[in-house]
Amino acid sequence: MKKETLLEIILGTIGGLVFAIGMCMCLILEWELFNVGVVIATLGFIILLCIIPIYRKSRPKKASKPINWGFVLAWIIGIIGP
């Protein structure tokens, strides 16, 4: 196993757990930790975003295809629509 792959696994696990704990702190009203939960969830999300440069460094670039704007528009409508 490559060092980058192990680092992706570790960061993904830690980031996912921190993000989940932060979201629980936000959503469980009895805990009364909404503001702290937002900070913890944001920290977990930042840890998860740290995986992107590691992933891009360890994987070779593929030949890029032209952008299908109809597909992009369908995604935007799907996200905004509901």
N, CA, C and O atoms as a GROMACS GRO file, in nm:
protein
  328
    1MET      N    1   0.085  -0.117   0.000
    1MET     CA    2   0.000   0.000   0.000
    1MET      C    3   0.090   0.124   0.000
    1MET      O    4   0.189   0.131   0.073
    2LYS      N    5   0.052   0.220  -0.083
    2LYS     CA    6   0.129   0.343  -0.093
    2LYS      C    7   0.101   0.434   0.027
    2LYS      O    8  -0.004   0.428   0.090
    3LYS      N    9   0.199   0.520   0.055
    3LYS     CA   10   0.186   0.611   0.168
    3LYS      C   11   0.067   0.706   0.147
    3LYS      O   12  -0.003   0.739   0.243
    4GLU      N   13   0.045   0.750   0.023
    4GLU     CA   14  -0.065   0.842  -0.005
    4GLU      C   15  -0.200   0.775   0.020
    4GLU      O   16  -0.292   0.839   0.071
    5THR      N   17  -0.212   0.648  -0.016
    5THR     CA   18  -0.338   0.577   0.004
    5THR      C   19  -0.369   0.562   0.152
    5THR      O   20  -0.483   0.582   0.194
    6LEU      N   21  -0.269   0.529   0.231
    6LEU     CA   22  -0.288   0.516   0.376
    6LEU      C   23  -0.326   0.651   0.437
    6LEU      O   24  -0.412   0.658   0.525
    7LEU      N   25  -0.262   0.757   0.389
    7LEU     CA   26  -0.295   0.891   0.439
    7LEU      C   27  -0.438   0.930   0.403
    7LEU      O   28  -0.508   0.992   0.483
    8GLU      N   29  -0.484   0.893   0.283
    8GLU     CA   30  -0.622   0.919   0.243
    8GLU      C   31  -0.720   0.845   0.334
    8GLU      O   32  -0.822   0.902   0.374
    9ILE      N   33  -0.690   0.721   0.366
    9ILE     CA   34  -0.777   0.642   0.453
    9ILE      C   35  -0.784   0.703   0.593
    9ILE      O   36  -0.892   0.716   0.651
   10ILE      N   37  -0.669   0.740   0.646
   10ILE     CA   38  -0.665   0.797   0.781
   10ILE      C   39  -0.738   0.931   0.786
   10ILE      O   40  -0.819   0.954   0.875
   11LEU      N   41  -0.709   1.020   0.690
   11LEU     CA   42  -0.776   1.149   0.687
   11LEU      C   43  -0.927   1.134   0.665
   11LEU      O   44  -1.006   1.208   0.724
   12GLY      N   45  -0.966   1.040   0.581
   12GLY     CA   46  -1.108   1.018   0.557
   12GLY      C   47  -1.180   0.970   0.681
   12GLY      O   48  -1.292   1.012   0.709
   13THR      N   49  -1.118   0.881   0.755
   13THR     CA   50  -1.179   0.830   0.878
   13THR      C   51  -1.189   0.938   0.984
   13THR      O   52  -1.295   0.959   1.044
   14ILE      N   53  -1.078   1.007   1.008
   14ILE     CA   54  -1.079   1.112   1.110
   14ILE      C   55  -1.173   1.226   1.071
   14ILE      O   56  -1.252   1.272   1.153
   15GLY      N   57  -1.165   1.269   0.947
   15GLY     CA   58  -1.251   1.378   0.901
   15GLY      C   59  -1.398   1.342   0.907
   15GLY      O   60  -1.481   1.424   0.946
   16GLY      N   61  -1.431   1.219   0.868
   16GLY     CA   62  -1.570   1.175   0.873
   16GLY      C   63  -1.624   1.168   1.015
   16GLY      O   64  -1.737   1.209   1.041
   17LEU      N   65  -1.542   1.117   1.107
   17LEU     CA   66  -1.585   1.109   1.247
   17LEU      C   67  -1.602   1.248   1.310
   17LEU      O   68  -1.700   1.273   1.380
   18VAL      N   69  -1.507   1.336   1.284
   18VAL     CA   70  -1.516   1.472   1.340
   18VAL      C   71  -1.638   1.544   1.282
   18VAL      O   72  -1.710   1.612   1.355
   19PHE      N   73  -1.660   1.529   1.152
   19PHE     CA   74  -1.776   1.592   1.089
   19PHE      C   75  -1.906   1.537   1.147
   19PHE      O   76  -1.999   1.613   1.175
   20ALA      N   77  -1.914   1.405   1.164
   20ALA     CA   78  -2.035   1.343   1.218
   20ALA      C   79  -2.061   1.386   1.362
   20ALA      O   80  -2.175   1.413   1.399
   21ILE      N   81  -1.958   1.394   1.443
   21ILE     CA   82  -1.975   1.437   1.582
   21ILE      C   83  -2.022   1.583   1.585
   21ILE      O   84  -2.110   1.619   1.664
   22GLY      N   85  -1.964   1.666   1.500
   22GLY     CA   86  -2.008   1.806   1.494
   22GLY      C   87  -2.153   1.820   1.451
   22GLY      O   88  -2.225   1.904   1.504
   23MET      N   89  -2.196   1.738   1.355
   23MET     CA   90  -2.335   1.744   1.311
   23MET      C   91  -2.429   1.694   1.421
   23MET      O   92  -2.538   1.748   1.437
   24CYS      N   93  -2.387   1.594   1.495
   24CYS     CA   94  -2.469   1.548   1.608
   24CYS      C   95  -2.481   1.657   1.713
   24CYS      O   96  -2.589   1.677   1.770
   25MET      N   97  -2.373   1.728   1.738
   25MET     CA   98  -2.377   1.836   1.835
   25MET      C   99  -2.473   1.946   1.790
   25MET      O  100  -2.538   2.010   1.872
   26CYS      N  101  -2.482   1.968   1.659
   26CYS     CA  102  -2.573   2.070   1.606
   26CYS      C  103  -2.718   2.025   1.614
   26CYS      O  104  -2.806   2.106   1.645
   27LEU      N  105  -2.744   1.899   1.586
   27LEU     CA  106  -2.881   1.854   1.564
   27LEU      C  107  -2.950   1.798   1.688
   27LEU      O  108  -3.073   1.790   1.690
   28ILE      N  109  -2.876   1.760   1.791
   28ILE     CA  110  -2.938   1.709   1.913
   28ILE      C  111  -2.957   1.826   2.008
   28ILE      O  112  -2.862   1.876   2.068
   29LEU      N  113  -3.081   1.869   2.021
   29LEU     CA  114  -3.111   1.992   2.096
   29LEU      C  115  -3.082   1.981   2.245
   29LEU      O  116  -3.052   2.082   2.309
   30GLU      N  117  -3.092   1.862   2.300
   30GLU     CA  118  -3.070   1.845   2.443
   30GLU      C  119  -2.925   1.876   2.483
   30GLU      O  120  -2.899   1.910   2.598
   31TRP      N  121  -2.834   1.864   2.391
   31TRP     CA  122  -2.693   1.888   2.422
   31TRP      C  123  -2.663   2.038   2.434
   31TRP      O  124  -2.568   2.076   2.502
   32GLU      N  125  -2.742   2.122   2.368
   32GLU     CA  126  -2.725   2.267   2.367
   32GLU      C  127  -2.583   2.308   2.327
   32GLU      O  128  -2.522   2.394   2.391
   33LEU      N  129  -2.532   2.248   2.223
   33LEU     CA  130  -2.396   2.276   2.175
   33LEU      C  131  -2.396   2.313   2.027
   33LEU      O  132  -2.306   2.272   1.953
   34PHE      N  133  -2.495   2.390   1.984
   34PHE     CA  134  -2.508   2.419   1.841
   34PHE      C  135  -2.386   2.493   1.787
   34PHE      O  136  -2.329   2.451   1.686
   35ASN      N  137  -2.344   2.601   1.852
   35ASN     CA  138  -2.232   2.681   1.801
   35ASN      C  139  -2.102   2.603   1.799
   35ASN      O  140  -2.025   2.612   1.703
   36VAL      N  141  -2.077   2.527   1.904
   36VAL     CA  142  -1.957   2.444   1.908
   36VAL      C  143  -1.965   2.335   1.801
   36VAL      O  144  -1.864   2.300   1.739
   37GLY      N  145  -2.085   2.281   1.779
   37GLY     CA  146  -2.104   2.179   1.678
   37GLY      C  147  -2.074   2.229   1.538
   37GLY      O  148  -2.019   2.156   1.455
   38VAL      N  149  -2.111   2.354   1.510
   38VAL     CA  150  -2.082   2.411   1.378
   38VAL      C  151  -1.931   2.421   1.357
   38VAL      O  152  -1.881   2.391   1.249
   39VAL      N  153  -1.860   2.462   1.460
   39VAL     CA  154  -1.714   2.473   1.450
   39VAL      C  155  -1.652   2.335   1.429
   39VAL      O  156  -1.564   2.320   1.344
   40ILE      N  157  -1.696   2.235   1.504
   40ILE     CA  158  -1.641   2.100   1.493
   40ILE      C  159  -1.674   2.040   1.356
   40ILE      O  160  -1.588   1.978   1.293
   41ALA      N  161  -1.796   2.059   1.308
   41ALA     CA  162  -1.834   2.007   1.177
   41ALA      C  163  -1.754   2.074   1.066
   41ALA      O  164  -1.714   2.009   0.970
   42THR      N  165  -1.730   2.204   1.079
   42THR     CA  166  -1.648   2.275   0.980
   42THR      C  167  -1.505   2.224   0.981
   42THR      O  168  -1.444   2.208   0.876
   43LEU      N  169  -1.452   2.197   1.098
   43LEU     CA  170  -1.318   2.141   1.108
   43LEU      C  171  -1.310   2.003   1.041
   43LEU      O  172  -1.215   1.974   0.969
   44GLY      N  173  -1.412   1.920   1.064
   44GLY     CA  174  -1.416   1.790   0.998
   44GLY      C  175  -1.425   1.802   0.848
   44GLY      O  176  -1.362   1.725   0.776
   45PHE      N  177  -1.502   1.899   0.799
   45PHE     CA  178  -1.514   1.920   0.655
   45PHE      C  179  -1.381   1.966   0.596
   45PHE      O  180  -1.344   1.926   0.486
   46ILE      N  181  -1.309   2.050   0.668
   46ILE     CA  182  -1.178   2.096   0.621
   46ILE      C  183  -1.080   1.979   0.615
   46ILE      O  184  -1.000   1.968   0.522
   47ILE      N  185  -1.086   1.891   0.714
   47ILE     CA  186  -1.000   1.772   0.711
   47ILE      C  187  -1.034   1.686   0.590
   47ILE      O  188  -0.944   1.633   0.524
   48LEU      N  189  -1.163   1.671   0.560
   48LEU     CA  190  -1.202   1.594   0.442
   48LEU      C  191  -1.155   1.661   0.314
   48LEU      O  192  -1.119   1.592   0.219
   49LEU      N  193  -1.156   1.793   0.309
   49LEU     CA  194  -1.108   1.864   0.190
   49LEU      C  195  -0.957   1.848   0.171
   49LEU      O  196  -0.908   1.862   0.059
   50CYS      N  197  -0.885   1.819   0.277
   50CYS     CA  198  -0.740   1.798   0.267
   50CYS      C  199  -0.705   1.672   0.188
   50CYS      O  200  -0.591   1.654   0.146
   51ILE      N  201  -0.802   1.585   0.169
   51ILE     CA  202  -0.778   1.462   0.094
   51ILE      C  203  -0.763   1.492  -0.056
   51ILE      O  204  -0.692   1.419  -0.126
   52ILE      N  205  -0.826   1.596  -0.104
   52ILE     CA  206  -0.829   1.623  -0.249
   52ILE      C  207  -0.690   1.641  -0.308
   52ILE      O  208  -0.660   1.575  -0.408
   53PRO      N  209  -0.602   1.725  -0.252
   53PRO     CA  210  -0.469   1.737  -0.314
   53PRO      C  211  -0.388   1.608  -0.306
   53PRO      O  212  -0.310   1.578  -0.397
   54ILE      N  213  -0.405   1.534  -0.199
   54ILE     CA  214  -0.332   1.408  -0.186
   54ILE      C  215  -0.380   1.309  -0.292
   54ILE      O  216  -0.300   1.240  -0.355
   55TYR      N  217  -0.512   1.304  -0.313
   55TYR     CA  218  -0.570   1.214  -0.413
   55TYR      C  219  -0.523   1.253  -0.553
   55TYR      O  220  -0.485   1.166  -0.632
   56ARG      N  221  -0.524   1.383  -0.584
   56ARG     CA  222  -0.486   1.427  -0.717
   56ARG      C  223  -0.338   1.404  -0.744
   56ARG      O  224  -0.298   1.380  -0.858
   57LYS      N  225  -0.255   1.410  -0.639
   57LYS     CA  226  -0.112   1.387  -0.655
   57LYS      C  227  -0.083   1.240  -0.682
   57LYS      O  228   0.007   1.207  -0.760
   58SER      N  229  -0.157   1.151  -0.619
   58SER     CA  230  -0.127   1.009  -0.629
   58SER      C  231  -0.190   0.942  -0.751
   58SER      O  232  -0.150   0.831  -0.788
   59ARG      N  233  -0.286   1.006  -0.813
   59ARG     CA  234  -0.352   0.947  -0.930
   59ARG      C  235  -0.308   1.020  -1.056
   59ARG      O  236  -0.304   1.143  -1.057
   60PRO      N  237  -0.274   0.947  -1.161
   60PRO     CA  238  -0.235   1.015  -1.286
   60PRO      C  239  -0.357   1.082  -1.351
   60PRO      O  240  -0.470   1.036  -1.338
   61LYS      N  241  -0.329   1.192  -1.420
   61LYS     CA  242  -0.437   1.262  -1.488
   61LYS      C  243  -0.482   1.183  -1.609
   61LYS      O  244  -0.402   1.128  -1.684
   62LYS      N  245  -0.613   1.180  -1.626
   62LYS     CA  246  -0.669   1.117  -1.745
   62LYS      C  247  -0.694   1.224  -1.849
   62LYS      O  248  -0.699   1.343  -1.818
   63ALA      N  249  -0.709   1.180  -1.971
   63ALA     CA  250  -0.740   1.276  -2.078
   63ALA      C  251  -0.877   1.337  -2.050
   63ALA      O  252  -0.974   1.266  -2.025
   64SER      N  253  -0.882   1.469  -2.053
   64SER     CA  254  -1.008   1.535  -2.020
   64SER      C  255  -1.101   1.536  -2.141
   64SER      O  256  -1.059   1.553  -2.255
   65LYS      N  257  -1.228   1.516  -2.111
   65LYS     CA  258  -1.330   1.520  -2.214
   65LYS      C  259  -1.389   1.660  -2.217
   65LYS      O  260  -1.378   1.735  -2.119
   66PRO      N  261  -1.453   1.697  -2.328
   66PRO     CA  262  -1.520   1.827  -2.327
   66PRO      C  263  -1.637   1.825  -2.229
   66PRO      O  264  -1.698   1.721  -2.205
   67ILE      N  265  -1.667   1.941  -2.171
   67ILE     CA  266  -1.772   1.952  -2.071
   67ILE      C  267  -1.908   1.943  -2.138
   67ILE      O  268  -1.937   2.013  -2.235
   68ASN      N  269  -1.992   1.855  -2.084
   68ASN     CA  270  -2.128   1.841  -2.132
   68ASN      C  271  -2.215   1.937  -2.051
   68ASN      O  272  -2.254   1.906  -1.939
   69TRP      N  273  -2.245   2.055  -2.107
   69TRP     CA  274  -2.316   2.159  -2.034
   69TRP      C  275  -2.460   2.121  -2.004
   69TRP      O  276  -2.517   2.171  -1.907
   70GLY      N  277  -2.520   2.035  -2.083
   70GLY     CA  278  -2.654   1.988  -2.054
   70GLY      C  279  -2.656   1.907  -1.924
   70GLY      O  280  -2.748   1.919  -1.844
   71PHE      N  281  -2.556   1.826  -1.907
   71PHE     CA  282  -2.544   1.746  -1.785
   71PHE      C  283  -2.521   1.836  -1.663
   71PHE      O  284  -2.579   1.813  -1.557
   72VAL      N  285  -2.438   1.938  -1.679
   72VAL     CA  286  -2.412   2.032  -1.570
   72VAL      C  287  -2.540   2.106  -1.535
   72VAL      O  288  -2.571   2.122  -1.417
   73LEU      N  289  -2.614   2.152  -1.634
   73LEU     CA  290  -2.740   2.223  -1.610
   73LEU      C  291  -2.841   2.133  -1.540
   73LEU      O  292  -2.913   2.178  -1.451
   74ALA      N  293  -2.847   2.006  -1.579
   74ALA     CA  294  -2.939   1.912  -1.514
   74ALA      C  295  -2.904   1.894  -1.367
   74ALA      O  296  -2.994   1.886  -1.283
   75TRP      N  297  -2.775   1.888  -1.334
   75TRP     CA  298  -2.733   1.878  -1.194
   75TRP      C  299  -2.770   2.004  -1.116
   75TRP      O  300  -2.819   1.995  -1.003
   76ILE      N  301  -2.748   2.120  -1.176
   76ILE     CA  302  -2.781   2.244  -1.107
   76ILE      C  303  -2.931   2.254  -1.080
   76ILE      O  304  -2.972   2.292  -0.970
   77ILE      N  305  -3.012   2.219  -1.178
   77ILE     CA  306  -3.156   2.222  -1.160
   77ILE      C  307  -3.198   2.119  -1.055
   77ILE      O  308  -3.287   2.145  -0.975
   78GLY      N  309  -3.135   2.003  -1.056
   78GLY     CA  310  -3.166   1.900  -0.958
   78GLY      C  311  -3.132   1.940  -0.816
   78GLY      O  312  -3.203   1.904  -0.723
   79ILE      N  313  -3.024   2.016  -0.799
   79ILE     CA  314  -2.985   2.059  -0.665
   79ILE      C  315  -3.071   2.175  -0.616
   79ILE      O  316  -3.114   2.177  -0.501
   80ILE      N  317  -3.095   2.271  -0.704
   80ILE     CA  318  -3.170   2.390  -0.665
   80ILE      C  319  -3.321   2.362  -0.662
   80ILE      O  320  -3.393   2.421  -0.582
   81GLY      N  321  -3.367   2.275  -0.748
   81GLY     CA  322  -3.510   2.251  -0.766
   81GLY      C  323  -3.590   2.215  -0.643
   81GLY      O  324  -3.693   2.278  -0.618
   82PRO      N  325  -3.548   2.116  -0.564
   82PRO     CA  326  -3.632   2.079  -0.449
   82PRO      C  327  -3.637   2.188  -0.349
   82PRO      O  328  -3.703   2.175  -0.246
   0.00000   0.00000   0.00000
